[in-house]
């Protein structure tokens, strides 16, 4: 009777251990420090996550990552773009994407599973996402445009009235929209309105850079600002910013306009509209 009881307990422990779950779970998945970001323009973005645990002194000993280009595969735990398998590592930040080359203007879905200090696997995380923007210069179809005004030549002329450039475009949408994105860079600053509603919550965008080397742009989700079967109006206002500053003399001798690239305010913008029938339109 004692032997039988001992054998039963041993079997119970084996069965119970096979269904063991870890107290360690991955949460707060980010891509380039952002949760579900739009406008990622890196060929190999960095993925990170944090943890939650019901026990003290837990830590990660390994991880697995799945990346898919559609939500269905992600739900089925299929990484059709990248599937790492089990990686022995305690790292949980700046894990560089190393799967199939990413495509421009594409949404990707990813999940992670971690292993605790005892090697027990967590459940797969909830699905996170990141969306690429223009990955190469050739992905931009838009051109830089201005209002055609000439640049001032004398210092005193910069202090006279100089109306901001205004741009307006109307588009007709006849099909149901699945998603719409706006990619825009204004030098020096740009504000966008669609159907009289401001796009985004940003001010003084884009940020200041050395314009000879680099110009930043912003990505906005404008799906809910566009309406079907009507004329949609897009308006852009430009400001001078650091791209067209006053001829101020720093320390009494250095003219800011002579030490950086300057010019009249200009803008480069394009919208990408994906319809529910699968067709895509670029404006």
BATORBA-13459 format. One line per field, with one value per atom (N, C-alpha, C): chain; atom name; z, y, x. Coordinates in pm, whole numbers, always signed. Last residue first. Example, Ala and Ser with C-alpha at 12.3 -4.5 7.8 and 13.67 -1.06 7.14 Angstrom:
<recs>
cadena (A|A|A|A|A|A)
atomo (N|CA|C|N|CA|C)
w (+708|+714|+787|+780|+780|+780)
v (-225|-106|+3|-569|-450|-330)
u (+1285|+1367|+1290|+1319|+1230|+1320)
</recs>
This chain:
<recs>
cadena (A|A|A|A|A|A|A|A|A|A|A|A|A|A|A|A|A|A|A|A|A|A|A|A|A|A|A|A|A|A|A|A|A|A|A|A|A|A|A|A|A|A|A|A|A|A|A|A|A|A|A|A|A|A|A|A|A|A|A|A|A|A|A|A|A|A|A|A|A|A|A|A|A|A|A|A|A|A|A|A|A|A|A|A|A|A|A|A|A|A|A|A|A|A|A|A|A|A|A|A|A|A|A|A|A|A|A|A|A|A|A|A|A|A|A|A|A|A|A|A|A|A|A|A|A|A|A|A|A|A|A|A|A|A|A|A|A|A|A|A|A|A|A|A|A|A|A|A|A|A|A|A|A|A|A|A|A|A|A|A|A|A|A|A|A|A|A|A|A|A|A|A|A|A|A|A|A|A|A|A|A|A|A|A|A|A|A|A|A|A|A|A|A|A|A|A|A|A|A|A|A|A|A|A|A|A|A|A|A|A|A|A|A|A|A|A|A|A|A|A|A|A|A|A|A|A|A|A|A|A|A|A|A|A|A|A|A|A|A|A|A|A|A|A|A|A|A|A|A|A|A|A|A|A|A|A|A|A|A|A|A|A|A|A|A|A|A|A|A|A|A|A|A|A|A|A|A|A|A|A|A|A|A|A|A|A|A|A|A|A|A|A|A|A|A|A|A|A|A|A|A|A|A|A|A|A|A|A|A|A|A|A|A|A|A|A|A|A|A|A|A|A|A|A|A|A|A|A|A|A|A|A|A|A|A|A|A|A|A|A|A|A|A|A|A|A|A|A|A|A|A|A|A|A|A|A|A|A|A|A|A|A|A|A|A|A|A|A|A|A|A|A|A|A|A|A|A|A|A|A|A|A|A|A|A|A|A|A|A|A|A|A|A|A|A|A|A|A|A|A|A|A|A|A|A|A|A|A|A|A|A|A|A|A|A|A|A|A|A|A|A|A|A|A|A|A|A|A|A|A|A|A|A|A|A|A|A|A|A|A|A|A|A|A|A|A|A|A|A|A|A|A|A|A|A|A|A|A|A|A|A|A|A|A|A|A|A|A|A|A|A|A|A|A|A|A|A|A|A|A|A|A|A|A|A|A|A|A|A|A|A|A|A|A|A|A|A|A|A|A|A|A|A|A|A|A|A|A|A|A|A|A|A|A|A|A|A|A|A|A|A|A|A|A|A|A|A|A|A|A|A|A|A|A|A|A|A|A|A|A|A|A|A|A|A|A|A|A|A|A|A|A|A|A|A|A|A|A|A|A|A|A|A|A|A|A|A|A|A|A|A|A|A|A|A|A|A|A|A|A|A|A|A|A|A|A|A|A|A|A|A|A|A|A|A|A|A|A|A|A|A|A|A|A|A|A|A|A|A|A|A|A|A|A|A|A|A|A|A|A|A|A|A|A|A|A|A|A|A|A|A|A|A|A|A|A|A|A|A|A|A|A|A|A|A|A|A|A|A|A|A|A|A|A|A|A|A|A|A|A|A|A|A|A|A|A|A|A|A|A|A|A|A|A|A|A|A|A|A|A|A|A|A|A|A|A|A|A|A|A|A|A|A|A|A|A|A|A|A|A|A|A|A|A|A|A|A|A|A|A|A|A|A|A|A|A|A|A|A|A|A|A|A|A|A|A|A|A|A|A|A|A|A|A|A|A|A|A|A|A|A|A|A|A|A|A|A|A|A|A|A|A|A|A|A|A|A|A|A|A|A|A|A|A|A|A|A|A|A|A|A|A|A|A|A|A|A|A|A|A|A|A|A|A|A|A|A|A|A|A|A|A|A|A|A|A|A|A|A|A|A|A|A|A|A|A|A|A|A|A|A|A|A|A|A|A|A|A|A|A|A|A|A|A|A|A|A|A|A|A|A|A|A|A|A|A|A|A|A|A|A|A|A|A|A|A|A|A|A)
atomo (N|CA|C|N|CA|C|N|CA|C|N|CA|C|N|CA|C|N|CA|C|N|CA|C|N|CA|C|N|CA|C|N|CA|C|N|CA|C|N|CA|C|N|CA|C|N|CA|C|N|CA|C|N|CA|C|N|CA|C|N|CA|C|N|CA|C|N|CA|C|N|CA|C|N|CA|C|N|CA|C|N|CA|C|N|CA|C|N|CA|C|N|CA|C|N|CA|C|N|CA|C|N|CA|C|N|CA|C|N|CA|C|N|CA|C|N|CA|C|N|CA|C|N|CA|C|N|CA|C|N|CA|C|N|CA|C|N|CA|C|N|CA|C|N|CA|C|N|CA|C|N|CA|C|N|CA|C|N|CA|C|N|CA|C|N|CA|C|N|CA|C|N|CA|C|N|CA|C|N|CA|C|N|CA|C|N|CA|C|N|CA|C|N|CA|C|N|CA|C|N|CA|C|N|CA|C|N|CA|C|N|CA|C|N|CA|C|N|CA|C|N|CA|C|N|CA|C|N|CA|C|N|CA|C|N|CA|C|N|CA|C|N|CA|C|N|CA|C|N|CA|C|N|CA|C|N|CA|C|N|CA|C|N|CA|C|N|CA|C|N|CA|C|N|CA|C|N|CA|C|N|CA|C|N|CA|C|N|CA|C|N|CA|C|N|CA|C|N|CA|C|N|CA|C|N|CA|C|N|CA|C|N|CA|C|N|CA|C|N|CA|C|N|CA|C|N|CA|C|N|CA|C|N|CA|C|N|CA|C|N|CA|C|N|CA|C|N|CA|C|N|CA|C|N|CA|C|N|CA|C|N|CA|C|N|CA|C|N|CA|C|N|CA|C|N|CA|C|N|CA|C|N|CA|C|N|CA|C|N|CA|C|N|CA|C|N|CA|C|N|CA|C|N|CA|C|N|CA|C|N|CA|C|N|CA|C|N|CA|C|N|CA|C|N|CA|C|N|CA|C|N|CA|C|N|CA|C|N|CA|C|N|CA|C|N|CA|C|N|CA|C|N|CA|C|N|CA|C|N|CA|C|N|CA|C|N|CA|C|N|CA|C|N|CA|C|N|CA|C|N|CA|C|N|CA|C|N|CA|C|N|CA|C|N|CA|C|N|CA|C|N|CA|C|N|CA|C|N|CA|C|N|CA|C|N|CA|C|N|CA|C|N|CA|C|N|CA|C|N|CA|C|N|CA|C|N|CA|C|N|CA|C|N|CA|C|N|CA|C|N|CA|C|N|CA|C|N|CA|C|N|CA|C|N|CA|C|N|CA|C|N|CA|C|N|CA|C|N|CA|C|N|CA|C|N|CA|C|N|CA|C|N|CA|C|N|CA|C|N|CA|C|N|CA|C|N|CA|C|N|CA|C|N|CA|C|N|CA|C|N|CA|C|N|CA|C|N|CA|C|N|CA|C|N|CA|C|N|CA|C|N|CA|C|N|CA|C|N|CA|C|N|CA|C|N|CA|C|N|CA|C|N|CA|C|N|CA|C|N|CA|C|N|CA|C|N|CA|C|N|CA|C|N|CA|C|N|CA|C|N|CA|C|N|CA|C|N|CA|C|N|CA|C|N|CA|C|N|CA|C|N|CA|C|N|CA|C|N|CA|C|N|CA|C|N|CA|C|N|CA|C|N|CA|C|N|CA|C|N|CA|C|N|CA|C|N|CA|C|N|CA|C|N|CA|C|N|CA|C|N|CA|C|N|CA|C|N|CA|C|N|CA|C|N|CA|C|N|CA|C|N|CA|C|N|CA|C|N|CA|C|N|CA|C|N|CA|C|N|CA|C|N|CA|C|N|CA|C|N|CA|C|N|CA|C|N|CA|C|N|CA|C|N|CA|C|N|CA|C|N|CA|C|N|CA|C|N|CA|C|N|CA|C|N|CA|C|N|CA|C|N|CA|C|N|CA|C|N|CA|C|N|CA|C|N|CA|C|N|CA|C|N|CA|C|N|CA|C|N|CA|C|N|CA|C|N|CA|C|N|CA|C|N|CA|C|N|CA|C|N|CA|C|N|CA|C|N|CA|C|N|CA|C|N|CA|C|N|CA|C|N|CA|C|N|CA|C|N|CA|C|N|CA|C|N|CA|C|N|CA|C|N|CA|C|N|CA|C|N|CA|C|N|CA|C|N|CA|C|N|CA|C|N|CA|C|N|CA|C|N|CA|C|N|CA|C|N|CA|C|N|CA|C|N|CA|C|N|CA|C)
w (-5271|-5307|-5278|-5363|-5309|-5363|-5281|-5355|-5285|-5318|-5247|-5337|-5263|-5348|-5264|-5089|-5106|-5195|-5027|-5135|-5168|-4839|-4791|-4900|-4921|-4920|-4879|-4802|-4832|-4817|-4890|-4852|-4897|-4802|-4852|-4799|-4891|-4816|-4883|-4851|-4929|-4836|-4874|-4806|-4902|-4803|-4880|-4807|-4825|-4767|-4863|-4718|-4819|-4749|-4676|-4625|-4739|-4829|-4809|-4759|-4637|-4758|-4726|-4526|-4508|-4641|-4349|-4473|-4444|-4138|-4164|-4296|-4121|-4064|-4079|-4211|-4282|-4234|-4042|-4179|-4259|-3813|-3813|-3955|-3811|-3870|-3882|-3551|-3633|-3681|-3397|-3521|-3610|-3150|-3220|-3353|-3063|-3005|-3082|-3364|-3237|-3190|-3525|-3504|-3366|-3737|-3606|-3595|-3963|-3972|-3842|-3880|-3896|-3899|-4054|-3936|-3974|-4189|-4248|-4134|-4032|-4172|-4241|-3784|-3795|-3940|-3880|-3793|-3805|-4062|-4093|-4011|-4145|-4071|-4101|-4330|-4306|-4227|-4337|-4306|-4276|-4546|-4479|-4458|-4583|-4578|-4499|-4768|-4690|-4698|-4788|-4808|-4712|-4967|-4849|-4879|-5076|-5107|-4977|-5046|-5026|-5066|-5008|-5090|-5062|-4679|-4807|-4875|-4519|-4530|-4671|-4285|-4424|-4430|-4025|-4068|-4211|-3965|-3917|-3959|-4078|-4124|-4088|-4031|-4065|-4113|-3847|-3884|-3907|-3956|-3885|-3939|-3921|-3975|-3891|-4015|-3920|-3994|-4070|-4113|-4011|-4082|-4020|-4080|-4266|-4245|-4189|-4280|-4240|-4220|-4387|-4370|-4351|-4400|-4509|-4507|-4157|-4276|-4395|-3865|-3961|-4099|-3714|-3751|-3832|-3507|-3569|-3595|-3587|-3500|-3577|-3808|-3748|-3660|-3542|-3612|-3753|-3362|-3399|-3453|-3206|-3243|-3274|-3229|-3225|-3258|-3250|-3135|-3126|-3570|-3463|-3353|-3768|-3771|-3661|-3703|-3697|-3691|-3932|-3805|-3809|-4180|-4071|-3935|-4344|-4319|-4192|-4193|-4287|-4249|-4160|-4126|-4235|-4031|-4131|-4076|-4008|-3943|-4052|-3994|-4071|-3979|-4011|-3939|-4027|-4229|-4101|-4022|-4380|-4339|-4346|-4310|-4346|-4295|-4409|-4356|-4404|-4371|-4403|-4335|-4444|-4417|-4462|-4335|-4392|-4347|-4404|-4336|-4411|-4353|-4426|-4341|-4405|-4328|-4416|-4540|-4434|-4345|-4668|-4631|-4520|-4945|-4800|-4766|-5216|-5162|-5011|-5304|-5344|-5286|-5237|-5198|-5224|-5371|-5366|-5338|-5239|-5295|-5276|-5259|-5240|-5308|-5092|-5193|-5159|-5025|-5014|-5128|-4832|-4940|-4916|-4761|-4737|-4858|-4605|-4720|-4679|-4417|-4420|-4546|-4521|-4495|-4505|-4388|-4476|-4450|-4326|-4326|-4429|-4243|-4295|-4295|-4173|-4064|-4113|-4395|-4320|-4208|-4486|-4550|-4473|-4355|-4309|-4369|-4502|-4365|-4321|-4841|-4741|-4602|-4973|-4990|-4885|-4938|-4918|-4931|-5193|-5067|-5058|-5350|-5354|-5215|-5366|-5328|-5324|-5415|-5526|-5491|-5212|-5270|-5382|-5269|-5194|-5260|-5238|-5303|-5211|-5300|-5221|-5300|-5392|-5417|-5322|-5336|-5325|-5351|-5323|-5455|-5454|-5150|-5155|-5299|-5191|-5147|-5145|-5244|-5359|-5321|-4995|-5058|-5175|-4791|-4881|-4943|-4625|-4583|-4670|-4507|-4620|-4571|-4249|-4339|-4460|-4075|-4142|-4225|-3762|-3902|-3965|-3521|-3566|-3716|-3241|-3382|-3402|-3031|-3052|-3200|-2868|-2997|-2996|-2545|-2635|-2763|-2522|-2491|-2580|-2437|-2536|-2497|-2101|-2213|-2314|-2030|-2004|-2116|-1946|-2044|-1997|-1717|-1750|-1839|-1617|-1753|-1796|-1378|-1376|-1515|-1437|-1383|-1376|-1740|-1609|-1562|-2073|-1983|-1851|-2284|-2207|-2118|-2603|-2492|-2418|-2800|-2735|-2624|-3123|-2987|-2931|-3377|-3311|-3168|-3705|-3576|-3508|-3925|-3878|-3736|-4212|-4069|-4034|-4439|-4407|-4256|-4579|-4561|-4532|-4712|-4678|-4665|-4559|-4672|-4625|-4429|-4411|-4535|-4502|-4519|-4507|-4238|-4379|-4392|-3934|-4018|-4164|-3710|-3800|-3888|-3491|-3586|-3687|-3187|-3325|-3415|-2884|-2963|-3108|-2684|-2804|-2875|-2397|-2463|-2584|-2272|-2305|-2364|-2212|-2271|-2302|-2131|-2032|-2087|-2338|-2316|-2207|-2574|-2436|-2414|-2767|-2757|-2610|-2954|-2817|-2817|-3256|-3176|-3037|-3406|-3351|-3297|-3694|-3584|-3522|-3920|-3831|-3717|-4095|-4128|-4043|-3994|-4135|-4181|-3723|-3757|-3900|-3582|-3699|-3729|-3395|-3352|-3468|-3474|-3485|-3447|-3451|-3359|-3358|-3668|-3533|-3429|-3883|-3853|-3712|-3857|-3850|-3814|-3902|-3766|-3750|-4096|-4087|-3948|-4094|-4170|-4175|-3779|-3896|-3966|-3555|-3629|-3757|-3236|-3364|-3427|-3013|-3080|-3210|-2693|-2833|-2888|-2442|-2502|-2642|-2112|-2258|-2310|-1854|-1896|-2047|-1646|-1775|-1804|-1300|-1410|-1533|-967|-1096|-1199|-708|-755|-882|-623|-615|-677|-826|-729|-731|-1027|-899|-790|-1261|-1195|-1063|-1576|-1455|-1394|-1774|-1711|-1601|-2107|-1963|-1908|-2421|-2339|-2191|-2761|-2616|-2545|-3072|-2994|-2847|-3326|-3202|-3118|-3689|-3565|-3443|-3949|-3840|-3709|-4111|-4171|-4065|-4002|-3984|-4044|-3975|-4102|-4091|-3860|-3837|-3971|-3866|-3923|-3888|-3548|-3692|-3740|-3276|-3347|-3495|-3032|-3158|-3245|-2818|-2824|-2952|-2855|-2871|-2873|-2866|-2746|-2753|-3095|-3093|-2984|-2977|-3093|-3104|-2689|-2761|-2880|-2462|-2577|-2653|-2193|-2243|-2356|-2074|-2094|-2156|-2006|-2077|-2098|-1682|-1806|-1873|-1439|-1517|-1650|-1324|-1273|-1352|-1550|-1481|-1431|-1497|-1566|-1482|-1551|-1471|-1556|-1654|-1678|-1600|-1567|-1712|-1746|-1294|-1343|-1492|-1280|-1236|-1290|-1366|-1443|-1408|-1160|-1300|-1384|-934|-945|-1087|-994|-979|-995|-984|-1111|-1106|-710|-808|-943|-595|-570|-673|-682|-723|-705|-551|-697|-747|-287|-329|-482|-294|-261|-308|-350|-443|-420|-121|-252|-354|+74|+79|-55|+0|+0|+0)
v (+5998|+6137|+6218|+5670|+5762|+5903|+5399|+5522|+5612|+5055|+5159|+5280|+4791|+4886|+4996|+4642|+4606|+4700|+4724|+4626|+4588|+4919|+4787|+4681|+5107|+5085|+4941|+5320|+5180|+5158|+5597|+5551|+5407|+5811|+5675|+5621|+6130|+6049|+5913|+6341|+6246|+6166|+6634|+6555|+6457|+6893|+6769|+6676|+7248|+7130|+7012|+7554|+7458|+7334|+7887|+7773|+7683|+7958|+7993|+7869|+7875|+7893|+7937|+7746|+7819|+7829|+7569|+7579|+7648|+7775|+7658|+7678|+8006|+7887|+7761|+8224|+8188|+8057|+8276|+8236|+8192|+8371|+8235|+8186|+8542|+8545|+8401|+8640|+8525|+8533|+8880|+8863|+8748|+8900|+9022|+9006|+8656|+8712|+8836|+8634|+8570|+8621|+8832|+8820|+8759|+8724|+8766|+8744|+8738|+8749|+8801|+8496|+8634|+8639|+8176|+8263|+8407|+7939|+8074|+8177|+7719|+7707|+7844|+7745|+7761|+7750|+7898|+7815|+7847|+7978|+7993|+7899|+7764|+7870|+7871|+7682|+7671|+7790|+7486|+7615|+7595|+7309|+7311|+7455|+7114|+7245|+7238|+6922|+6918|+7055|+6823|+6934|+6921|+6605|+6625|+6731|+6557|+6626|+6654|+6224|+6368|+6425|+5945|+6008|+6158|+5930|+5870|+5948|+6134|+6083|+6034|+6149|+6147|+6083|+6109|+6248|+6258|+5851|+5901|+6044|+5825|+5742|+5804|+5933|+6026|+5952|+5908|+5826|+5921|+6045|+6060|+5960|+6110|+6019|+6031|+6359|+6300|+6211|+6396|+6403|+6330|+6580|+6489|+6503|+6581|+6648|+6544|+6624|+6544|+6631|+6789|+6646|+6565|+7047|+6998|+6845|+7088|+7061|+7014|+6960|+7023|+6992|+7015|+6932|+7017|+7043|+7109|+7009|+6861|+6908|+6964|+6984|+6883|+6944|+7119|+7003|+7043|+7288|+7313|+7187|+7042|+7181|+7193|+6770|+6827|+6975|+6619|+6709|+6781|+6556|+6534|+6638|+6798|+6663|+6650|+6984|+6974|+6829|+7013|+6955|+6938|+7092|+7191|+7134|+6874|+6909|+6993|+6868|+6793|+6818|+7051|+7039|+6958|+7085|+7029|+7021|+7285|+7239|+7198|+7301|+7277|+7235|+7493|+7421|+7404|+7572|+7521|+7446|+7271|+7352|+7498|+6976|+7117|+7192|+6663|+6740|+6883|+6383|+6524|+6579|+6146|+6163|+6303|+5996|+6117|+6128|+5717|+5775|+5900|+5521|+5634|+5693|+5222|+5302|+5413|+5163|+5073|+5147|+5338|+5342|+5240|+5281|+5273|+5259|+5523|+5387|+5391|+5781|+5709|+5568|+6095|+5955|+5885|+6362|+6294|+6146|+6638|+6502|+6444|+6945|+6875|+6739|+7140|+7037|+6968|+7417|+7357|+7257|+7613|+7517|+7448|+7913|+7829|+7739|+8078|+8003|+7913|+8380|+8238|+8172|+8704|+8609|+8463|+8925|+8810|+8702|+9258|+9156|+9048|+9287|+9336|+9223|+9182|+9231|+9291|+9128|+9013|+9055|+9367|+9315|+9198|+9410|+9483|+9431|+9249|+9212|+9281|+9176|+9268|+9230|+8968|+8983|+9072|+8715|+8851|+8854|+8489|+8514|+8658|+8493|+8505|+8535|+8247|+8378|+8378|+7995|+8069|+8206|+7841|+7930|+8017|+7506|+7630|+7717|+7155|+7267|+7387|+6853|+6976|+7086|+6576|+6667|+6786|+6229|+6372|+6450|+5974|+6021|+6172|+5789|+5918|+5951|+5573|+5548|+5676|+5658|+5628|+5597|+5668|+5795|+5771|+5407|+5460|+5589|+5369|+5311|+5358|+5538|+5533|+5481|+5330|+5443|+5428|+5049|+5117|+5234|+4992|+5018|+5098|+4737|+4856|+4869|+4585|+4612|+4728|+4301|+4440|+4460|+4080|+4119|+4269|+3960|+4012|+4062|+3685|+3819|+3853|+3345|+3446|+3580|+3249|+3253|+3356|+3138|+3216|+3192|+2838|+2938|+3010|+2779|+2757|+2872|+2809|+2759|+2733|+2929|+2783|+2723|+3195|+3146|+2993|+3183|+3234|+3168|+3294|+3180|+3232|+3454|+3450|+3327|+3555|+3461|+3455|+3807|+3752|+3657|+3924|+3875|+3820|+4156|+4073|+4038|+4267|+4226|+4135|+4550|+4421|+4396|+4727|+4703|+4561|+4932|+4801|+4786|+5116|+5141|+5012|+4890|+5025|+5029|+4580|+4656|+4793|+4424|+4491|+4569|+4109|+4255|+4318|+3868|+3905|+4057|+3951|+3860|+3900|+4082|+4016|+3914|+4356|+4271|+4213|+4354|+4402|+4303|+4443|+4321|+4359|+4644|+4662|+4530|+4437|+4567|+4567|+4202|+4229|+4370|+3940|+4070|+4085|+3694|+3774|+3910|+3405|+3542|+3608|+3177|+3184|+3322|+3164|+3230|+3239|+2955|+2986|+3041|+3125|+3007|+3050|+3353|+3335|+3196|+3433|+3342|+3301|+3658|+3628|+3542|+3634|+3726|+3699|+3458|+3441|+3539|+3307|+3421|+3412|+3212|+3189|+3317|+3209|+3191|+3149|+3290|+3147|+3112|+3563|+3495|+3345|+3603|+3633|+3564|+3541|+3455|+3477|+3762|+3624|+3530|+3996|+3966|+3821|+3994|+3996|+3946|+3964|+4079|+4081|+3885|+3850|+3977|+3754|+3874|+3830|+3630|+3604|+3737|+3530|+3639|+3588|+3410|+3379|+3496|+3386|+3447|+3389|+3325|+3305|+3373|+3406|+3329|+3305|+3674|+3604|+3529|+3642|+3703|+3615|+3711|+3644|+3717|+3813|+3758|+3675|+3727|+3808|+3734|+3675|+3632|+3726|+3754|+3738|+3694|+3999|+3871|+3870|+4147|+4145|+4006|+4334|+4212|+4245|+4472|+4471|+4344|+4485|+4454|+4462|+4577|+4569|+4531|+4595|+4554|+4540|+4811|+4742|+4719|+4766|+4832|+4746|+4770|+4673|+4741|+4984|+4851|+4742|+5244|+5170|+5031|+5404|+5408|+5344|+5394|+5343|+5340|+5492|+5570|+5523|+5423|+5445|+5513|+5181|+5306|+5304|+5034|+5027|+5151|+5233|+5126|+5139|+5299|+5340|+5218|+5227|+5298|+5338|+5064|+5194|+5285|+4918|+4917|+5056|+4733|+4857|+4831|+4589|+4569|+4700|+4546|+4675|+4656|+4220|+4325|+4448|+3874|+3995|+4092|+3722|+3746|+3874|+3478|+3587|+3600|+3255|+3378|+3499|+2981|+3075|+3195|+2667|+2796|+2891|+2319|+2433|+2558|+2083|+2193|+2318|+1916|+1933|+2048|+1907|+1984|+2010|+1734|+1871|+1959|+1495|+1556|+1702|+1457|+1465|+1536|+1444|+1550|+1567|+1212|+1340|+1456|+1019|+1045|+1180|+1033|+1062|+1097|+952|+1089|+1128|+685|+777|+922|+577|+582|+679|+597|+672|+687|+417|+558|+645|+178|+227|+376|+151|+162|+222|+125|+240|+262|-121|+0|+125)
u (-131|-156|-31|-194|-95|-124|-401|-387|-287|-472|-397|-382|-714|-641|-578|-869|-729|-649|-1117|-1108|-965|-1078|-1119|-1117|-778|-922|-954|-537|-566|-716|-352|-486|-504|-111|-127|-260|+12|-84|-97|+295|+216|+126|+497|+394|+329|+703|+699|+602|+749|+686|+695|+911|+868|+813|+1028|+952|+903|+1347|+1207|+1132|+1644|+1567|+1426|+1964|+1839|+1767|+2210|+2133|+2000|+2420|+2338|+2263|+2561|+2624|+2537|+2424|+2546|+2609|+2219|+2185|+2308|+2337|+2284|+2255|+2631|+2498|+2448|+2829|+2794|+2649|+2859|+2933|+2887|+2734|+2765|+2835|+2659|+2781|+2828|+2482|+2515|+2651|+2272|+2416|+2442|+2006|+2055|+2206|+1817|+1964|+2024|+1564|+1607|+1760|+1545|+1552|+1586|+1434|+1434|+1438|+1464|+1503|+1509|+1365|+1510|+1557|+1053|+1135|+1283|+848|+990|+1078|+566|+632|+781|+270|+415|+465|-20|+38|+187|-239|-110|-66|-536|-470|-341|-756|-633|-567|-1087|-993|-876|-1293|-1210|-1105|-1614|-1489|-1414|-1752|-1753|-1618|-1747|-1851|-1864|-1600|-1636|-1748|-1357|-1494|-1521|-1088|-1135|-1273|-1026|-1047|-1098|-966|-1095|-1123|-705|-817|-952|-463|-571|-696|-185|-301|-418|+124|-3|-105|+466|+365|+239|+710|+614|+515|+1064|+925|+838|+1377|+1282|+1144|+1672|+1544|+1447|+2024|+1908|+1786|+2224|+2249|+2121|+2138|+2222|+2235|+2009|+1928|+2010|+2048|+2138|+2081|+1720|+1836|+1932|+1436|+1551|+1663|+1132|+1237|+1355|+866|+953|+1060|+664|+718|+759|+525|+665|+731|+317|+344|+493|+82|+216|+216|-137|-134|+0|-303|-208|-217|-446|-390|-284|-739|-593|-548|-1000|-956|-804|-1094|-1094|-1055|-1028|-1168|-1182|-724|-808|-953|-424|-567|-636|-97|-187|-329|+189|+66|-31|+544|+423|+309|+851|+748|+625|+1042|+1085|+979|+952|+1068|+1031|+779|+770|+892|+684|+795|+780|+467|+488|+613|+231|+374|+411|-61|-4|+141|-271|-155|-110|-555|-496|-385|-748|-652|-599|-986|-938|-839|-1262|-1121|-1092|-1471|-1454|-1307|-1461|-1463|-1439|-1432|-1554|-1565|-1318|-1304|-1437|-1145|-1274|-1251|-962|-965|-1104|-790|-917|-911|-550|-577|-707|-346|-479|-499|-121|-144|-278|+52|-66|-88|+323|+272|+156|+267|+303|+249|+384|+275|+321|+570|+601|+497|+666|+560|+591|+1020|+893|+790|+1259|+1176|+1044|+1406|+1356|+1260|+1508|+1387|+1325|+1747|+1630|+1500|+1927|+1889|+1761|+1843|+1896|+1845|+1705|+1850|+1913|+1451|+1501|+1654|+1345|+1411|+1459|+1024|+1169|+1225|+762|+813|+965|+657|+717|+772|+576|+474|+531|+706|+693|+588|+780|+712|+710|+943|+941|+872|+730|+842|+830|+642|+618|+746|+725|+681|+660|+960|+890|+853|+1113|+975|+893|+1368|+1283|+1139|+1486|+1447|+1352|+1344|+1445|+1393|+1134|+1260|+1376|+861|+954|+1088|+743|+714|+806|+596|+706|+654|+463|+433|+546|+414|+486|+463|+244|+264|+360|+157|+198|+224|-55|+3|+34|+54|-48|+22|+292|+242|+122|+247|+283|+221|+333|+239|+290|+671|+551|+451|+847|+803|+677|+1107|+967|+917|+1359|+1346|+1204|+1379|+1373|+1357|+1364|+1491|+1497|+1155|+1197|+1326|+1130|+1151|+1209|+881|+1005|+1008|+769|+752|+885|+611|+730|+688|+501|+476|+607|+386|+487|+446|+315|+263|+366|+341|+389|+338|+245|+224|+266|+425|+366|+354|+593|+449|+372|+838|+793|+641|+927|+875|+828|+1223|+1095|+1057|+1365|+1371|+1232|+1312|+1304|+1307|+1487|+1410|+1416|+1584|+1678|+1607|+1570|+1497|+1595|+1746|+1739|+1666|+1650|+1665|+1641|+1638|+1720|+1749|+1590|+1584|+1677|+1636|+1497|+1480|+1868|+1840|+1691|+1941|+1869|+1829|+1916|+1961|+1878|+1877|+1925|+1986|+1596|+1727|+1766|+1397|+1439|+1581|+1293|+1317|+1364|+1240|+1373|+1400|+1107|+1076|+1209|+972|+1085|+1037|+761|+870|+995|+580|+616|+724|+532|+616|+663|+239|+324|+402|+32|+171|+261|-212|-185|-42|-186|-277|-253|-14|+33|-55|-176|-63|-11|-355|-403|-289|-214|-259|-303|+85|-60|-102|+353|+302|+150|+510|+430|+384|+740|+700|+630|+816|+748|+711|+1072|+999|+939|+1165|+1130|+1049|+1426|+1308|+1285|+1567|+1560|+1434|+1563|+1680|+1681|+1456|+1447|+1577|+1367|+1439|+1429|+1249|+1238|+1323|+1228|+1356|+1344|+884|+1004|+1124|+591|+690|+810|+436|+366|+463|+542|+560|+484|+614|+533|+548|+850|+797|+697|+901|+917|+853|+1083|+966|+1003|+1174|+1198|+1069|+1346|+1229|+1266|+1455|+1487|+1361|+1458|+1415|+1443|+1621|+1626|+1587|+1565|+1562|+1560|+1350|+1474|+1460|+1126|+1200|+1338|+801|+935|+1010|+532|+641|+781|+382|+370|+498|+411|+442|+406|+335|+261|+286|+515|+416|+335|+866|+727|+635|+1134|+1087|+939|+1146|+1214|+1154|+865|+954|+1015|+756|+785|+875|+528|+615|+632|+420|+470|+571|+535|+434|+501|+581|+625|+508|+585|+513|+566|+646|+704|+632|+558|+498|+545|+498|+585|+506|+340|+347|+431|+325|+369|+376|+254|+161|+202|+448|+436|+343|+404|+518|+508|+183|+167|+280|+300|+192|+177|+489|+531|+426|+324|+424|+471|+176|+107|+205|+377|+308|+239|+435|+539|+478|+195|+243|+347|+188|+84|+127|+411|+408|+304|+326|+444|+445|+107|+85|+201|+241|+141|+115|+399|+462|+367|+199|+289|+356|+84|+0|+87)
</recs>
